[in-house]
Amino acid sequence: SSGSTGKKIRQLGFKCKDISKLTKFKEMFDGRIKTLNPLIYSSLLYIRDNKDHQKQFLSLRIPEIDIVVVNLYPFEKLTKKKDHQQTIEMIDIGGPSLLRAASKNYKFVTPIMDIADYENLIKNIKNFDGKTDINFRKKMAAKVFKNTYKYDKIISEWFNERKK
């Protein structure tokens, strides 16, 4: 985890590691780079029932990431502000990338991007002995692609309005 999401996960009583401890890289450029790291994406994207993928992954000696919880930066809230740079800084790069990677591999990884889904996530984990159900993962993956599309659309529209 990075930032406030990890704090929230720990407050709910679950364990999570800071991404910087896994990757051995600190956040860079005022937090612009936190999660963009091949170790993270290796854990998210490897196909866990593929022998070649398993072998490659084991050689990395990193933990499996089973759940990705991301709260995207609130870009839309700042689109009416006059401070162009402040608005630019609210374009989330790593968050949508993490969510999309987890969603692509929903067969093994659970993507969560909405606080409203935390309760269902917790119930799912309790009902499936620490894992989540494939139907839940697929539903969350569909939600991610729908909402990251909307997020990108808002950003695109903001840039197009800036040309005027």
N, C-alpha and C positions, 0 to 999 in steps of 0.2 A: 504494500500500500504506500501511497504518498499522501502527505497533507492531512486534511481534515477527515477524509474518508476513513483512513486507518483509525483515527481517534474514535469515530462513530462505531466502527466495527468492534473495537475493544470495549467501548461503553456497553455494547449489546452482549458482552461476555464471550466473544470469540477471539481466538488468537489470530494474529496476522503479523507478517514481517514487513519492515520497511523495504521498499524496492532498492534503496541505496545499499542495504546490507547484502542483498542477493547479488547485485551487479558489481559491487565494489566501486561504484561511481556515485559521487555526490551530485545533487542537483546543480545544473550549470546555467549560466546566463540569466540570473534572476528567476530561476524556476522554469525557464522556457524548455529546458531539456531535463526530464525526470525519468520518463518511462520508455523512451526510444532506445532500446538496447536489444541486441540479438538474443541474449539469454532469456529475456522476458518472452519474446516472440517465439523462441524455440519451445518453451514450456507450453505456450498457448496453442501452437499450430501443429505440433507433431501428432501424428495419427497413432494413437495409443495401442491399437491392435495390429499395427504394421511392424513386423520383426525388424526391418531395416531402420525404421524410425526409432523404435525402442532402443536399439543398439547405439545409434547416434546420440539419442537423448541421454542415455546412461553415461556416456563418455563425458558429458558436460558437467556432471555432478552437481546438478541444481535440483531444487524441489519442483514437483509438478504443481502447476497452478490450476486448480479446479474451478474456482469462482473468480470472476472479474466484476468488481463493483466500482463504477465510475459515476461521479456527479460532474457533468460537463460544466465548464465555465459559463456563467450566465450572460452570454453575449447579447442576447435580445434586450436585456434590461438596460444596456448601455448604448443602444443604437440611436437614441434620441439626444445623447450628450454631444456637446460640441468638441470634446477632447478626443481627437482622432486617435492619438497614440494609446490612450487609455482603452478605447474601444478595440483597437487592434490587439492589445494584450489579452483581451477576453476571447480571442479565437483559440479554442482548444484544439491542439494537434494530437497529443498523445492519448487523450481520453477517447476520442472517436476511433483512433487506430487500435487501441486495446480492445474496445468493445467489438469492433468489426472482426478482429482476429478471433476473439472468443466465440463470436457468433458463427463465423465460418466453420469453427470446429465444435459446434454445439453438441455433437455426438458425445463429446467428452468434457466440455467446459461450459459452465453456466455464466452467461453475461447478464449483469444487472445494471440498469442505468437510471432507475426511478425509485426514489425513496419509498413510494407507495408499494413497491414490490418487496421491500425488506421483510415484512411480516410473512408473506407467502414463501419467501426464500427460507426463513427460519423454520416454518412449518414443514417445508419440503425436506430440509436437512434432517429434521427430527423423524419424519416419517420414513425416510430412506437410509437410515443408519449412517448419517454423515455425508451422504451424497445427495444428488437431486435426480428427479425423474426425467427421462428423455423428453416427455411431452412438455414439461415445464421449461426445460432448456430450449426446446424448439420455439415455444411461445415467446420466450424472452429474446431469442435471436431475431425473430420476426419483428419484435418491438424495437430492437436496436436499429435494424436497417431502416425501418419506417422513420424513427426519430432522428437518426443521424442524417438522413436525407433532408428532413425538415430543417435541421440545424444548419446544414450546408446551404440550403436554399435561402435562409434568413441572411446568412453571411454574404452570399452572392448578391442578393437584392440590396443589401447595405452598400456594397462596393459599387453597384450600378447607380444607386442614388447619389453617391459621392461624385460621380462624373458630371452631374448637372451644375 
